[in-house]
Amino acid sequence: MLTKGFDVPDVRCGISCRPYRKSFSSHVQELGRVMRIADGKDFGLWLDHSGNCVTFAEDTAWLFEHGVDSLSSAQKKDSEAREPAERVKQKYFCGECGLQMEPHHDTCLSCGWRRPKYGEIQVVEGELIDVDFSIRNAFEPRKGLRAKCLDDPRAIWNTALAYCLSNGRKGDEASRKWAYGVWRGIYPGSKLPYGLYETACEPARVQVDEWQLVE
């Protein structure tokens, strides 16, 4: 597994085979082995067979947009699992019909599907697709919202925080929870990137259109 310490910057292609549930920083380290610049290198191709690009899509988009300071925050949060919702409790449900299975049952009582044994190699049909790590793609606003300021989820968070801190009456922590609810209402399918929740509010950076959106 090529992560830290592998120093061959002219590598042009890599394959991700190890899925991570928690370690966003390890995922980025792997990407970095292929995405480094080198003389005569005009592209880098990362083939994700592990699903890590889906698991960490929002965090990766945020890192590409705002830089390595957010990676430092992510490293502190690597003890918290992040995984696509469809993987939650996957081992307890039939892979064919979706019926819930008892943990000690290997065969679905409804359709006869057999749970693969741990370590058993499975051959699954796949399809290569391009993954878009843009902020707009990762943080999709609620249907019907079209304001230009929605392209900057970080600014919307700052404005939501400013609004809730100025109107809240139960202290800083309660206002932050309120602001998080407001932000999630604007970006319902997204999570606030790690480290942003604790950032200090900057009221001077609030724009009128952002305030109107939050209000």
N, C-alpha and C positions, 0 to 999 in steps of 0.2 A: 504494500500500500504506500503510494508516494504522497507524502505530506511534507512535513518540515524536514529540511536537510537535503532534499533532492535538488541539485543545482545544475540543471541542463536547460537553459532558457530557450534553446532553439527547437525544443519538442513542439510539434504542431498538432498532435492528436492524443487524447487521453480518454479512457473509459472508466466511468464511475460504477463500481460493482458493490460497494459496501454501503448499505443504507444507514443513515444516522437518525436517531429519534430526537437527540438533544443538541449535539455539537455543531452549531452553525459555523463556529470558527474552524473546525476541522474540514467542513465542506468547502469553505473559502480557501483554506490552505491547499486542498486538492485542486481546485480550479486554478489557483495561482501557479501550479506547476506547468500548466499549458498556456496560460494567458500572458506570460511574461514576454516582453519585447526582446528581439535579438536581431542582429544584422542579417538582412536577407529574408527575414521572416515576415510574411504578409498576411498570415491568418493563424488562428488557433481554434481547433475543433474539439468540443467536449461532448462525448456521447454518454448520456445519463441512463444507465440501466438500473440504477438503484432507486430512483424516485426522489433523490435529494433536491433536485431543482424545483420539484413541486412542493415538497415539504417546507423548504426555506425560500419560496418565491418572493414573499413580501420583504423578508429581511435582506435578501440579495438585491432587490430593486432599490431598497433604501440605502444600502451600502454603496451601490454604484452611483446614486444620486448625491449622497452627502459625505462619502469618504470614510476613512478608516477609524474615525472617532467612534462611529456607531458599532464597528467591529469590536472595539475594546469593551463597550457596554455589553455586547452580545456574549463575549467570553465569560463575563461574570454571571450570565444567565444560562450557561450551558447545562446546568443541573435541571432545567425545566424542559420537559419534552414538548416538541412542536411537531405535529404530524397532520396530514390531511384528514378531514373529518371522516371520510369513507373507510379509513383504516382502523378507526376506533373499535375495539372489541372484535376485530375481524375474525380472530381465531375461534370465536364462539358462535359464528353463523355459517350456514351452508354456503359454499362458494358457487353453487349452482342455482338454488331456488331461494336462498336468503333466509330459510327457516332457522330460528335459534336452536342451537345444539347444546346438549349438556357437555361440560368439559371432559367427562370420561368417555364420551361416545366418539368413535372414529367415523361412523357412517350415518348419513342423514336418514332419519326414519321416514321422510316424505318422498325423496327422489332417489335415494341410494348413493348420492355423491359421497366419496371417501375423502376424509381429511388427509392431506399429504403428511407423511412422517417428517419429523424434524430432520433437516439435513438432506432430505430427498430432492434430487435435482428435478426441476419441472421445466418443460419446454412450453413456452407460451408465445402465441402469435403477437407480434408487436408492430408498431408503426413509428417511423421517424418523423418528428415534427420540430419546428423551430420554437424555442421558448423566448418570449418577449419579456425582458426584465425591466421594462419602463415603469416609471411611477404610475402613469395613467392606467396602464394595464393591470398593475398589481393592486392599486387602490381605486376601485371602480365606485363612483358615487351612486347614491340612491337613484333609482329610475325617476326621471323627470327633472333632475337637477342638472343645469347646464352652465353655470357661472364659470368664467375663466379662472377664477381663484381656486377652483376645485383641483387644478393641476398641481397644487402645492399642499399636500396633506399636513405637512409640518406647520405651515402658516395657519392652516385651519385649526390645528390643535392649539397653537399659541393663542389664537383669538378666542376659541372656546374656553380656554383656561382663564384668559383675561376677563371674559364675560362672567364666568361662574365665580371667580374670586371677588369681583366687584359687586355681585348680587347675592352671593352666598352669606349665610348667617351662622353656619355651624363649623367654621374653621377651615383651614387649608386642606386637610385630607378629604373632608366631605365635598369641598368645592372641586377637588381634582376628580373624585369619583363622578360627580355630576358632569364635569367637562368630558370625561371619558364616555359617558352615556350620550352626550350631545354629538361627540365625534363619531361614535359608532352608528348613530342615527343617520349621519351623512354618508359614511362609508360602511354600510351594514355587513358587507362580506369580508371585511378586513380587520386585522388586529393592529393595535398601536405598536410600532416597532419598539424593540427592547431598548430601554434607557431613556426614551422620550417622556415617559410618564413623570419622571422625577425632575426634568429640566425646569429651570427657573422661567417664570413668565416674563415676557418682554412687551409690556403694554404699548411702548412707543412704536413698535413694528406693526401694530394692528392697522389694517386697511378698512375703509368704509364698506366695500362690497363683502369682505369677510365677516364683518360685524353684522351686517344685515342678514347674511346667510345663517349665521349662528343664532341670531335673535329670533 
